[in-house]
Amino acid sequence: MNNNFNIVDKFNSDNILIIDFGSQFTQLIARRVREEGVFCQIVPYNKVSEYLTTNTPKGIILSGGPSSVLGIETPRIQKEIIEMRRPILGICYGQQVLVQQLGGSVVSSNTSEFGRANIKVISSCSLTDRVWEIGKKYQVWMSHGDSVVKMPKGFDAVAETEGAAYAVIANEESKQYGVQFHPEVVHTLEGKKIIHNFVKIISACKNTWSMESFLDYKIDIIKGQVGEEKVLCGLSGGVDSSVTAAILDKAIGDQLVCVFVDHGLLRGGEAEEINTIFSKRLGSRFIYVQASKIFLEALQGVSDPEKKRKIIGNKFIEVFEAEAKKLGDIKFLAQGTLYPDVIESVSFSGGPSVTIKSHHNVGGLPEKMNLKLVEPLRELFKDEVRVLGDELGLPINLIARHPFPGPGLAIRIPGTITNDSIVTLQKADNIFIEEIRNANLYDKIWQAFCVLLPVKSVGVMGDSRSYDKALVLRAITSVDGMTAEVYPFEHSFLNRVSTRIVNEVKGINRVTYDITSKPPGTIEWE
Ligand code: XMP
């Protein structure tokens, strides 16, 4: 039977199920499990039956969540999960719901605990074995209002905090554990080891998940899926589409054709780099479409950010489709969809979410051209994709590259776009990135780039007056781009970048640093 959670005999035997109750940290739990070399899937609490039709997890982790078990009709653990008699680890809300369903009780506490807390260990159990010592205190990270006040039968108290008498509880016989804190966040200093104990020792999962094993498995799957048919892959030059192309090349060789649409809005030197790398790898199966003129003409005089995005998205589909038609009968389109795009998140807010920005991708294409999708990276997180890219022999500067938006520099030039403004921005951006690399900061920053403002200001250069554009530097740290912190550069670094840009790039006489986090700002300016 086919469902959204179908995977693999190969990884299914050592698979951890993470039941999502809507915690903002659920993906972090999955990251930690994968770091142990074990495959896991995140499944919304109300889709567990579907998952169980094709999967048998060796252990189950219950995530936290914003609900209170004291409310009416709040999410519950499905009966089949408890009846499976597999090891269970409940985290925060997961602990509370486990306790309540097994006959213990939970109350709304007087003292909520948020942030760092000290936990005192009072007895031992397999979950904390070789991690914590009895009588000692350790730092954990808490975020809860409700607390367990009575444990279900068969459980022992293992550790306590000021606000939670049952911060860790264990039933060693049934291999059920509950923790009030969040072991998946880095502020719980020994959290990684606790997850290791649950996954490797208690659930006895073996190391079957590595990018090497994934590659072999995926190649078989792709061959089975596409048979003798041709596959078309849209290359953007980003990590995801590059790795998708490389894996398909390995799996089906001559049946793959890659199309790279150069819309003229890439970072300086990027189009040439992609051209060199992929022409060498794919020869005539790599098609470079020089379409800058088409895009620039369509964007002429347009300053509204949403209009720019829509124009670029539509033109992209047009150009791509025209190229694809020349190739004849194609049945499959390959896309670099990643696991975070696939996970159905549990939403408690209700109602549709507001569109902040309409993201550009080739989303409209498959239906329009009647193509079936090949998405070889659907099970992977971004950092796993990078490891896979390395395994496939892609150059490091390509796989470690900062994310880049589909509409490219068009959304980094507020107002109307001209050829000159693109060139000016590319030059400034190259200097900023070069200085970041020279200072060994590139891998510490999630994304860094420049924004060229349509604002002119007066300056003085030598003895003359200048009246030129202002440039913004933006550099952030982030986990997934959903939230972001500003990177705290030294002032001397910023001074150096500013001096170089004003001296070396004609048309810019002022440089500023954007110190807005996300939220309330977004990462890009448009
Ligand atoms: P924002 O500006 O929404 O950006 O905070 C979050 C992340 O998404 C990237 N981004 C895009 N990526 N198509 C993409 O493929 C787009 O249309 C797009 N818009 C923004 C942005 O660079 C950041 O990494």
Boltz pocket constraint, residues with backbone or C-beta under 6 A from the ligand:
constraints:
  - pocket:
      binder: B
      contacts: [[A, 357], [A, 358], [A, 359], [A, 360], [A, 361], [A, 403], [A, 404], [A, 405], [A, 406], [A, 407], [A, 447], [A, 480], [A, 481], [A, 482], [A, 518], [A, 521], [A, 522], [A, 523], [A, 524], [A, 525], [A, 526]]
      max_distance: 6.0
